[in-house]
């Protein structure tokens, strides 16, 4: 699967009646704290490895049927601590590990203006080990940290 980003921008300076030749910066041109920077999936559903880099403005996930659009949305929900029941996709999170693999990884990088970006990571195991949650590579408990 190929994910392609396109950037179409409007030159706001032509829309402004002022005589300034410098285009004005709009609030939408900047990332807000908590904005998704990128999503990385390893052995998740049908993907071996995929890296989706978000654009600071509008992001669309488009493609033909079966290309993995819903898989990316599912990864976001599970990566933020949701359960398969939240999205009517079964009972066990282990069903999202790619067939033939033992572990799937979901990493979501979030923008943070005041310090380095935060990376949320969820490791999903096929065996009865359940999941492990990480914030910036430090293992945490889901209830305490992921659901705040």
MOLINNOR-V682235 format. One record per pair of residues at least 12 apart in sequence whose ideal C-beta (glycine too) atoms are under 10 Angstrom apart, sorted by sequence separation. I is the first residue (numbers start at 0). J is the second residue. If there is no record, write none. Layout:
i=I j=J
i=I j=J
//
This chain:
i=10 j=22
i=11 j=23
i=38 j=50
i=39 j=51
i=60 j=72
i=73 j=85
i=76 j=88
i=83 j=95
i=106 j=118
i=107 j=119
i=108 j=120
i=120 j=132
i=121 j=133
i=129 j=141
i=132 j=144
i=133 j=145
i=9 j=22
i=11 j=24
i=37 j=50
i=38 j=51
i=39 j=52
i=73 j=86
i=106 j=119
i=107 j=120
i=119 j=132
i=120 j=133
i=132 j=145
i=8 j=22
i=11 j=25
i=37 j=51
i=38 j=52
i=72 j=86
i=105 j=119
i=106 j=120
i=107 j=121
i=119 j=133
i=120 j=134
i=37 j=52
i=38 j=53
i=73 j=88
i=77 j=92
i=105 j=120
i=106 j=121
i=118 j=133
i=119 j=134
i=120 j=135
i=130 j=145
i=9 j=25
i=35 j=51
i=36 j=52
i=37 j=53
i=51 j=67
i=104 j=120
i=105 j=121
i=106 j=122
i=118 j=134
i=119 j=135
i=120 j=136
i=122 j=138
i=11 j=28
i=35 j=52
i=36 j=53
i=69 j=86
i=104 j=121
i=105 j=122
i=117 j=134
i=118 j=135
i=120 j=137
i=35 j=53
i=49 j=67
i=77 j=95
i=103 j=121
i=104 j=122
i=105 j=123
i=117 j=135
i=118 j=136
i=120 j=138
i=34 j=53
i=36 j=55
i=69 j=88
i=103 j=122
i=104 j=123
i=116 j=135
i=120 j=139
i=8 j=28
i=45 j=65
i=51 j=71
i=102 j=122
i=103 j=123
i=115 j=135
i=119 j=139
i=121 j=141
i=34 j=55
i=45 j=66
i=46 j=67
i=49 j=70
i=74 j=95
i=102 j=123
i=103 j=124
i=45 j=67
i=49 j=71
i=73 j=95
i=101 j=123
i=102 j=124
i=103 j=125
i=30 j=53
i=35 j=58
i=44 j=67
i=51 j=74
i=100 j=123
i=101 j=124
i=102 j=125
i=30 j=54
i=31 j=55
i=43 j=67
i=46 j=70
i=51 j=75
i=101 j=125
i=102 j=126
i=121 j=145
i=30 j=55
i=44 j=69
i=45 j=70
i=46 j=71
i=49 j=74
i=70 j=95
i=100 j=125
i=101 j=126
i=105 j=130
i=109 j=134
i=119 j=144
i=29 j=55
i=30 j=56
i=44 j=70
i=77 j=103
i=78 j=104
i=79 j=105
i=95 j=121
i=96 j=122
i=99 j=125
i=102 j=128
i=119 j=145
i=28 j=55
i=40 j=67
i=43 j=70
i=44 j=71
i=78 j=105
i=96 j=123
i=98 j=125
i=101 j=128
i=103 j=130
i=104 j=131
i=106 j=133
i=27 j=55
i=28 j=56
i=43 j=71
i=46 j=74
i=77 j=105
i=78 j=106
i=79 j=107
i=95 j=123
i=96 j=124
i=97 j=125
i=27 j=56
i=44 j=73
i=74 j=103
i=76 j=105
i=78 j=107
i=92 j=121
i=94 j=123
i=96 j=125
i=102 j=131
i=104 j=133
i=27 j=57
i=40 j=70
i=43 j=73
i=44 j=74
i=74 j=104
i=75 j=105
i=77 j=107
i=79 j=109
i=93 j=123
i=95 j=125
i=96 j=126
i=25 j=56
i=40 j=71
i=43 j=74
i=74 j=105
i=92 j=123
i=93 j=124
i=94 j=125
i=73 j=105
i=74 j=106
i=75 j=107
i=91 j=123
i=92 j=124
i=93 j=125
i=38 j=71
i=40 j=73
i=74 j=107
i=93 j=126
i=40 j=74
i=43 j=77
i=91 j=125
i=93 j=127
i=39 j=74
i=43 j=78
i=93 j=128
i=38 j=74
i=93 j=129
i=38 j=75
i=92 j=129
i=93 j=130
i=40 j=78
i=91 j=129
i=92 j=130
i=39 j=78
i=80 j=119
i=35 j=75
i=38 j=78
i=79 j=119
i=81 j=121
i=78 j=119
i=80 j=121
i=78 j=120
i=79 j=121
i=35 j=78
i=78 j=121
i=35 j=79
i=44 j=88
i=77 j=121
i=0 j=45
i=78 j=123
i=0 j=46
i=77 j=123
i=2 j=49
i=4 j=51
i=74 j=121
i=1 j=49
i=2 j=50
i=4 j=52
i=6 j=54
i=8 j=56
i=82 j=130
i=0 j=49
i=2 j=51
i=4 j=53
i=5 j=54
i=6 j=55
i=7 j=56
i=2 j=52
i=4 j=54
i=6 j=56
i=7 j=57
i=44 j=94
i=47 j=97
i=80 j=130
i=6 j=57
i=44 j=95
i=46 j=97
i=5 j=57
i=43 j=95
i=44 j=96
i=45 j=97
i=80 j=132
i=42 j=95
i=43 j=96
i=44 j=97
i=45 j=98
i=47 j=100
i=77 j=130
i=4 j=58
i=5 j=59
i=42 j=96
i=43 j=97
i=44 j=98
i=53 j=107
i=78 j=132
i=4 j=59
i=40 j=95
i=42 j=97
i=53 j=108
i=55 j=110
i=41 j=97
i=42 j=98
i=48 j=104
i=50 j=106
i=51 j=107
i=52 j=108
i=40 j=97
i=42 j=99
i=43 j=100
i=46 j=103
i=53 j=110
i=2 j=60
i=3 j=61
i=42 j=100
i=2 j=61
i=3 j=62
i=41 j=100
i=42 j=101
i=43 j=102
i=44 j=103
i=2 j=62
i=42 j=102
i=43 j=103
i=1 j=62
i=41 j=102
i=42 j=103
i=43 j=104
i=80 j=141
i=0 j=62
i=41 j=103
i=42 j=104
i=43 j=105
i=80 j=142
i=0 j=63
i=40 j=103
i=41 j=104
i=2 j=66
i=40 j=104
i=41 j=105
i=80 j=144
i=81 j=145
i=0 j=65
i=1 j=66
i=2 j=67
i=39 j=104
i=40 j=105
i=41 j=106
i=80 j=145
i=81 j=146
i=0 j=66
i=2 j=68
i=39 j=105
i=40 j=106
i=79 j=145
i=80 j=146
i=0 j=67
i=38 j=105
i=39 j=106
i=40 j=107
i=78 j=145
i=79 j=146
i=80 j=147
i=0 j=68
i=38 j=106
i=39 j=107
i=2 j=71
i=37 j=106
i=38 j=107
i=39 j=108
i=0 j=70
i=37 j=107
i=38 j=108
i=0 j=71
i=36 j=107
i=37 j=108
i=35 j=107
i=36 j=108
i=37 j=109
i=35 j=108
i=36 j=109
i=37 j=110
i=34 j=108
i=35 j=109
i=36 j=110
i=34 j=109
i=35 j=110
i=36 j=111
i=33 j=109
i=34 j=110
i=32 j=109
i=33 j=110
i=34 j=111
i=32 j=110
i=33 j=111
i=34 j=112
i=43 j=121
i=30 j=109
i=31 j=110
i=32 j=111
i=33 j=112
i=37 j=116
i=39 j=118
i=30 j=110
i=32 j=112
i=36 j=116
i=43 j=123
i=29 j=110
i=30 j=111
i=31 j=112
i=32 j=113
i=36 j=117
i=37 j=118
i=38 j=119
i=39 j=120
i=41 j=122
i=42 j=123
i=30 j=112
i=34 j=116
i=36 j=118
i=29 j=112
i=42 j=125
i=32 j=116
i=33 j=117
i=32 j=117
i=30 j=116
//
